[in-house]
Amino acid sequence: KVQQMSSRVLSLLGVVSMGVLSSSMATSAAPRFGRKTTALEVADAFGGRGSAGAAAKTAIVTGGASGIGLETCKALSYAGYRVIIGSRNPEEYRARCEKEIRESGPYVVPEAVLEHRYIDLEKLHTVKAFCEDILSEDSDIDLLCLNAGIMALNDRETTAEGFEKQLAVNHFAHHYLYRLLEERLCTQKSPSRVVSLASTAHTFGQIDVDDLHYERRKYTPWGAYGQSKLANLLFAKSVADRTADTGVSAVSVHPGVIKTPLWRHTPAAAGVGGFLLSLVATDKTIPQGASTSVYACLAPECARDDYAGTYLSDCAPAVPSVSGRDAVLRDALWHATEEQLAKAGYELPTFAPTARTATSVM
């Protein structure tokens, strides 16, 4: 047991060391931003309270009821966005979210326009219902922040469709959600942004499009998590490729290593692992961890063509792994994802934007 705990702690420290490496590889950012920048500081840098303007702009955030997702919702509310918070139990989470955003912490947003809607990324039929609800409204989607995720499940688990659960929640469900909303995003009058929460953990992910769900490969908690985060990064690059010249921009984000509910399935959730994580491993607070997501949503440069598909860390472009820059791999993953969703009975829209190869900073 001691040996097992030691190896698990080493795995956690490995995640942190890769996070530091990712930060060191980041290209130069505006001097006002860095590893310890908070979401509020980013929002203030790009106009501050109410900067979204009188016209009601809409942001959708999955997993927005806790952790960095909740802080992202708060900062976007502060900037003046109407925020749709997607969560598995909106009735249970509503009071806590409202209190945090309107009444708690170093800043409050009593004027926040918040909507709480049900979505469970383990259940694709709820993703479809969520999107049908969104599309029933005659309003633009200005920001789509694909924030929700799970991490390092100790044992291989599968969804009803037979998808490995980490890849199902972190990648397949978000891919499906995006595809159902894609036509609205590409054809609406106002530009839109898609922000995909990746991680420096993508550097130890390996994608095998012929065995995405570990039916033949040996399953490991961190290997499967790394695969899902690599998929998130490649997804953003594929969206950027597909939507060039449509008014849609897409980037991926490494938020940092933060102790949030994301850790609940890992050895770090409690006991000695939890103590060491709090003491050594985490490198950011929740407000700091949300800063790069908010930067991706608000920074004007993130809508530029040269940022298309860019991987961001500490509010700046960073260099992804070799696999993260593999255009052949991202095309293969896109097609495999589409085929498997269709095979599972989830029909995808026929809409396809005119594509050209996007040229990203990183």
N, C-alpha and C positions, 0 to 999 in steps of 0.2 A: 504493500500500500504506500509506503514511503517513497519507493521507486516510482510508482505511478504518479504520485503527487509531484515529485521532482520533475518528471518529464513534462507534465502538464504545465507547470510553472515556467519551465524553459520555453515551451511553445508560446506562452503568453509574452515572455520577454522577447522572443523572436519577432512577434508582431510589432512590439514597440520599436525594436532596433530598425526594422524595415520602415517604420513610420518616420524615424529620424533621417534615414537615408533618403526617403522620398522628399522630405523637406529640404535636404541639402542639395537635391537635384533640381529643385524648383528654380525657374528663371526669375530674374529680378522683378519684384512687384513694386507698386507704388509704396514709398517709404512708410506711409501711414498704416500699412497692413503687415501682419506677420503671424507667427504661431499663436500668439496670445491675444490677437484681435478678437473682439466679441461681435456677436450678431448685431447688437445695438450700434456699435461703432461703425460697422459697415453701412447699416441703414442710415445713420446720420451723415456719413460721407457722401451718400448719393441722394441727398435732399431732405432727409429727416422726416419728422412726423407729417403724415398726410401727403407725402411727395408723389404718390400715385395719381393725385389730381382728383377733381370733382367727379369725372366720369368713373363709374364703378368698375374698376379692374378686378379680375377674378384670378385667384390662385387656388390650385388643388394640391393638397399635400397628403400623400398616403402615410400612414403611421404617424399622424400628426398629434396624437393624444398623449405622447410621453417623450422623454429624452430630447434629443436634438430636433426631432420633428416638431415637438410642441414649441420649443424655442424659435424654430424657423417660422412657425405660424404666428407667434407673438411679434417677431420682428417685421414680418410682412404686413400684419395688421397695423403695426405702428407706422409703416410706410403708406398706409391707406388702402391696402387691398382688402377686398371681400375674400375671406378664406374659407374654403370648403375642406373640412378636416375629415379624412377617411379613416375609419377605425373599425375594429371588430365588435365593439360594444359601445356605440355612441351614447346610449342612455346612461350607462354606468360612468363613462368618462366625462360626460358633458359638464357636470358641476366642477370637477377638478380642473378641467381645461379653462373654463370660464373664469374661475378664481385666479388661476395662474396668470392669465393674460390681462384680465381687467383690474386685479387688485394686489398682486404679489410681486416681490422681487425689486430690483433696482430701478425699474421703470414699469409703468402700468399703461394700459391702453383701454380706458373705459369706453371709448367710442368704437371698439372693434366690432366689425360685422362678421360674425362667425356662423357657419352652418355645419352641423355634425351629421355625417351620413355613414351608413353601414357598408363595409366592404371587408371581406375575409379572404385574403390572398391565397389561402389554402384551398378555397372553394371557388373555382372559376365561374360558376353560375352567378355568384354574388358580384364578381367583377363585371359581368355582362349587365346585370341589373343596375349597378352603380353607374355605368356609362350610359345606359338608356335613360336614367334619371337626369344625368347631366345634359344629354343631347335633347331632352324634351324642352329645355330652356332655350330661348332665343338670345343667347349671350355669348360673347367671346370667352375663350380660355386663354388668359395672358401668360400664366405660369403653370406648368405641370411638374411638380416636384415628386419624384419617385423615391421616397425616403424609407418606406417600411422594409423590414427585413428580419431574418432570424440568423443565428450564428452558431456554428460548431456543435450541432446536435451529436450527442455521444454515440448514438447508434443510427444506422441507416433507417430512415423512415420514408414512407411514400404516401402520396396523396391518392385520392380515388382514381385518378387517371394513371397511376403507376409512376408518376414523376418523383424523383428524389426530392425530399421536402425542401431542402435549402435552395436548390435550383428552381423548384416550383414557385416558392414564395418570392424569392429575391429577383428572379429573372422571368420565368414563364408568365406569371400573373401580370407583371409590369409590361412585358411585351404585348400581351393580349389587351391590356387596358389602353396602351398607347395606340395600338392598331385600330381599336374601336373608335378612338377619338381623333385619329389622324386626319381624316377628311375635314373635320371642323377646324383643326389647328392650321391646316394648309390653305384653306379657302376663306377663312374669316377675314374681316377687314383689317384688324390690328395684328401686328406681329406677335409671335408666341415663343416661349422658351420651354425646353424640356431639360430637366436636371435629373441625372441618374446618380444615385448614391452608390459609388464603388468603394474601394478601400485599397490601402497599400497591400492588403492581403492578396490582391490579385497577382502579386509577384510570385506566390507559390501555388497559384492555380494552374491546372492543366486541363484543357478542354479536348475531349475525345468525342467528336460529333456522332460516332458510331456506338458510343456507350456513355451517354450523358448521365445516366441514372445509376451507374455503378452496379449494373447487372453482372458484369464480368470483371471489372476492375475491383481492386480492394478498396473498400470504403474507409476513409479516415475523416474525423470531424473537421479538421482544419483544411485538409485537401479539398473536401466538398465545399467548404465555405469559400476557399480561394477560387475554386472554379466558378462559383456563383458571382463573385465580385469581378472576376475577369469578364464574365458574361455581361455584367452591368456596364463595364467600361466599353466593351466592343459594341454593345447595343447603342450607346450614345454616338459612337462613330458611324454606325450604320444609319441611324436616324439622320445624322448630319449629311451623309452621302445622299440619302433618299430625298431630302427636303431642301437641297440647295436651290436658291432663288425662289423659294415659296414664302418667305417671311418667318419660317420656323428655324430656330437655332437650338442646338443640343450640345451639352457638355456633360462630363462626369466629374465626380467629386470624391476626394478622400477627406473625411472630416477630421481625422485624428483618432487617437485611442482614448476613449472616454468611457467611464463606468456608467452605463445606462441600462435599461431593461433588456437591451440586446444581449447582455451577458448571461441572462438567466438560465440558459441551457448548458453553460460551460462550467468547468471545474472552478472558475473564478467567481461563481455566483455567491458563495458563502464560505465560511470557515477560513482555513489558512490561505486558500487561494484568493478569496475575497479581500483578506487583509493585505496580502502582498500586492494585489492589483491596485488597491487604493494607495498603498505606500510607495510603490515603485513604478508600476506599469503605466497607469493612465498619465497622459501628457497634456490633457486639456480639460477644462471645465465644460459643462454642457453649453453655456453661452459662447465659449470659444469654439467648441466643436461645431456649432451651427453657423459659424461665421462664413465658411467657404460656400455653404449652400445658399446663404443670403447673398453673398457676393455673386454667385453664378446667376441668381435671379435678378439682381438689380444693376450690376456693373454694365455700363454701355458697351465696353469692349467685348463682353461675352456674347454679344449679338453680331460681332463682326465676322466676315467670312474667314479671316485667318484664325479665328478661334473655333471654327466648326469642328465639333467632335473632340475638343481639347480636354485633357485630364487635368484637373485642378487640385492643388494642395496648398493650404495656408494662403488662400486668396491669390494664387498665382498659378500659371501653367507649370506643370511638372512632367517629368519624363516617365512614361509607363514602361512596363517590361517589353521585351521583344515580342512576346505573344500579343501584348496589348496594342502593338503597332502593326499587326499582321492582317493586311486587308483580305487575304484569301481566307484566313480563319474566321474573320468576322462575317464574311459572306456565307461561309459554310454554316456557321452558327445560326444566322438569320434564317436560312432556308430550312435547316433541321428543326428549328423552333416552330416555324410556320407549318411544316409538314406534320409535326407531332401534335400541335394544337388541333389541326384539322382532323387528324386520325382519331383524336379523343372526342370529336364531335362538336368542336367549337369553331364554327364557321367564321372566317375572316372576311372583312370587306374587300371588294374587288378594286377599290380605289388605290391608285399608285401614283405618287407624284413623279414628275419627270426628274430622273436622277442624273447627276454628274458626279465625278469624284471630288469630294471636298478636300481642301488642303488645310490641315490644322496646324496650329503652333506646335503642339505635342500630341 
